[in-house]
């Protein structure tokens, strides 16, 4: 089969076995990559000379002389050595080549190469010992059958304990994910904040633990029968970096570009990013909420013909004076008129809903925002935040994103008597610079900065000057300023919204 394949140019496949069609040759006539209808629009392989004429819409006419070859095929079935049951989702790789296939539901696989040779073939599946078959002969025009049995691995019992800080109470319903090249496992804790998995396998895993109303934690853990217990403390705070799905709701009438959670896939318009190509860089994982995430071209999945609305789960903020901070992306461009599109941030208390701001566009970057919610609405036990983005007529390219959502939930932090006159200003800070004033601290007083997960962002240093100037690191959010003097620790929260 000779195909004109857009930006991939001309491709040649051996289809003599229709159940295992193999790429045996190609010529890439176009310098562009990715999706899109550029490149080769016609391939003509029927001339008596055997040459192929390739018409590339941007690059012109190419005259190609092919050498047709038959593929060297590899096929087989993978089963369990313990009971003969076919194994699906086994990764089959031909070493030192690009061949990487997975077995289907019947345990079968089919692959091949443009040229034969002698290769090692590996078989990998979670819960089974890996298998490598050496010196497998693959011959052009022939099919080598390689059936393999895999021996089950021995599992162990894993226990994860999730508690809340401060307080130490168990966190029921916390979501825990374990991910590596072999496994992608999601589980939840019971009423005691405990997860027990009696069928877990050795390995190094990326572990993410989270729960709505707590700060998500993540890290790398090597787990085995000798290291089979993890204890995680989750900071009490309404927080979401979207590494896990906490149940945000998507509504609205937009026909494309509706909010979706995922790893952002960038799109380009006139040399500028329209849709982001990464999250904001804060928190666990690389996910954010994005308005349409189909990737290029730019106009396929942007917001069109109406609004898409993203609404948070409910929050009980009745016992606090909450501050909302988040990272956002708002891009608008193209069209035949000046932009009239909007990205609104709104808050509801279960009775009323108010608009906090029509957010300014951010160009091709993530920006930060901060709002003291009690300045806009009565705080209740049924609060929700909403992000509303709209493509208004006559229409433009419109893209949005939300990441690193935080509402300050810390309360009751103990202070010494020296903190009575402690002042930190400005708060919020728009550039990360804050000043600390208190005439009662001694010359031995020190200051340090923590994030709301308790991680140290600035090591302890002398508190010099009155007021003393410090600079919070370059991420918007809510931070703890800790001042220590003669054995007493005093805390203040500061909100930072970097420009």
Secondary structure as the mmCIF struct_conf table of DSSP 4:
data_model
#
loop_
_struct_conf.conf_type_id
_struct_conf.id
_struct_conf.beg_label_comp_id
_struct_conf.beg_label_asym_id
_struct_conf.beg_label_seq_id
_struct_conf.end_label_comp_id
_struct_conf.end_label_asym_id
_struct_conf.end_label_seq_id
STRN STRN1 UNK A 2 UNK A 4
STRN STRN2 UNK A 6 UNK A 6
TURN_TY1_P TURN_TY1_P1 UNK A 7 UNK A 8
STRN STRN3 UNK A 10 UNK A 14
BEND BEND1 UNK A 16 UNK A 17
TURN_TY1_P TURN_TY1_P2 UNK A 18 UNK A 19
BEND BEND2 UNK A 20 UNK A 20
STRN STRN4 UNK A 22 UNK A 27
BEND BEND3 UNK A 31 UNK A 31
BEND BEND4 UNK A 34 UNK A 37
BEND BEND5 UNK A 39 UNK A 39
STRN STRN5 UNK A 40 UNK A 44
BEND BEND6 UNK A 47 UNK A 47
TURN_TY1_P TURN_TY1_P3 UNK A 48 UNK A 49
STRN STRN6 UNK A 52 UNK A 56
TURN_TY1_P TURN_TY1_P4 UNK A 57 UNK A 59
STRN STRN7 UNK A 60 UNK A 64
STRN STRN8 UNK A 72 UNK A 80
TURN_TY1_P TURN_TY1_P5 UNK A 81 UNK A 83
STRN STRN9 UNK A 86 UNK A 86
BEND BEND7 UNK A 89 UNK A 89
STRN STRN10 UNK A 91 UNK A 94
TURN_TY1_P TURN_TY1_P6 UNK A 95 UNK A 96
BEND BEND8 UNK A 97 UNK A 98
STRN STRN11 UNK A 100 UNK A 102
TURN_TY1_P TURN_TY1_P7 UNK A 105 UNK A 106
BEND BEND9 UNK A 107 UNK A 107
STRN STRN12 UNK A 108 UNK A 113
BEND BEND10 UNK A 114 UNK A 115
STRN STRN13 UNK A 117 UNK A 124
TURN_TY1_P TURN_TY1_P8 UNK A 126 UNK A 127
STRN STRN14 UNK A 128 UNK A 128
STRN STRN15 UNK A 131 UNK A 138
TURN_TY1_P TURN_TY1_P9 UNK A 140 UNK A 141
STRN STRN16 UNK A 143 UNK A 145
STRN STRN17 UNK A 148 UNK A 150
HELX_LH_PP_P HELX_LH_PP_P1 UNK A 151 UNK A 151
STRN STRN18 UNK A 152 UNK A 152
HELX_LH_PP_P HELX_LH_PP_P2 UNK A 153 UNK A 155
STRN STRN19 UNK A 156 UNK A 165
TURN_TY1_P TURN_TY1_P10 UNK A 166 UNK A 167
STRN STRN20 UNK A 170 UNK A 170
TURN_TY1_P TURN_TY1_P11 UNK A 172 UNK A 173
STRN STRN21 UNK A 175 UNK A 179
BEND BEND11 UNK A 180 UNK A 182
STRN STRN22 UNK A 184 UNK A 188
TURN_TY1_P TURN_TY1_P12 UNK A 191 UNK A 192
BEND BEND12 UNK A 193 UNK A 193
STRN STRN23 UNK A 194 UNK A 200
STRN STRN24 UNK A 203 UNK A 210
TURN_TY1_P TURN_TY1_P13 UNK A 212 UNK A 213
STRN STRN25 UNK A 214 UNK A 214
STRN STRN26 UNK A 217 UNK A 223
STRN STRN27 UNK A 224 UNK A 224
TURN_TY1_P TURN_TY1_P14 UNK A 225 UNK A 226
STRN STRN28 UNK A 227 UNK A 227
STRN STRN29 UNK A 229 UNK A 235
STRN STRN30 UNK A 236 UNK A 236
BEND BEND13 UNK A 237 UNK A 237
STRN STRN31 UNK A 238 UNK A 240
BEND BEND14 UNK A 242 UNK A 244
STRN STRN32 UNK A 249 UNK A 252
BEND BEND15 UNK A 255 UNK A 255
STRN STRN33 UNK A 256 UNK A 256
STRN STRN34 UNK A 259 UNK A 263
STRN STRN35 UNK A 267 UNK A 269
TURN_TY1_P TURN_TY1_P15 UNK A 270 UNK A 271
STRN STRN36 UNK A 272 UNK A 275
BEND BEND16 UNK A 277 UNK A 278
BEND BEND17 UNK A 281 UNK A 281
BEND BEND18 UNK A 283 UNK A 286
STRN STRN37 UNK A 287 UNK A 291
BEND BEND19 UNK A 296 UNK A 297
TURN_TY1_P TURN_TY1_P16 UNK A 298 UNK A 299
BEND BEND20 UNK A 300 UNK A 302
STRN STRN38 UNK A 304 UNK A 304
BEND BEND21 UNK A 305 UNK A 305
STRN STRN39 UNK A 306 UNK A 311
HELX_LH_PP_P HELX_LH_PP_P3 UNK A 312 UNK A 314
STRN STRN40 UNK A 315 UNK A 315
TURN_TY1_P TURN_TY1_P17 UNK A 318 UNK A 319
BEND BEND22 UNK A 320 UNK A 320
STRN STRN41 UNK A 323 UNK A 333
BEND BEND23 UNK A 335 UNK A 337
STRN STRN42 UNK A 342 UNK A 348
BEND BEND24 UNK A 350 UNK A 351
STRN STRN43 UNK A 353 UNK A 358
HELX_LH_PP_P HELX_LH_PP_P4 UNK A 359 UNK A 361
BEND BEND25 UNK A 363 UNK A 365
STRN STRN44 UNK A 367 UNK A 372
HELX_RH_3T_P HELX_RH_3T_P1 UNK A 373 UNK A 375
TURN_TY1_P TURN_TY1_P18 UNK A 376 UNK A 376
BEND BEND26 UNK A 377 UNK A 377
BEND BEND27 UNK A 381 UNK A 382
STRN STRN45 UNK A 383 UNK A 383
STRN STRN46 UNK A 384 UNK A 391
TURN_TY1_P TURN_TY1_P19 UNK A 393 UNK A 394
STRN STRN47 UNK A 397 UNK A 407
HELX_RH_3T_P HELX_RH_3T_P2 UNK A 417 UNK A 421
STRN STRN48 UNK A 423 UNK A 425
BEND BEND28 UNK A 426 UNK A 428
STRN STRN49 UNK A 429 UNK A 429
BEND BEND29 UNK A 430 UNK A 432
STRN STRN50 UNK A 433 UNK A 437
TURN_TY1_P TURN_TY1_P20 UNK A 439 UNK A 440
TURN_TY1_P TURN_TY1_P21 UNK A 443 UNK A 444
STRN STRN51 UNK A 446 UNK A 451
TURN_TY1_P TURN_TY1_P22 UNK A 452 UNK A 453
BEND BEND30 UNK A 454 UNK A 454
STRN STRN52 UNK A 456 UNK A 462
BEND BEND31 UNK A 465 UNK A 467
STRN STRN53 UNK A 468 UNK A 471
BEND BEND32 UNK A 474 UNK A 475
STRN STRN54 UNK A 477 UNK A 485
TURN_TY1_P TURN_TY1_P23 UNK A 486 UNK A 487
STRN STRN55 UNK A 488 UNK A 496
#
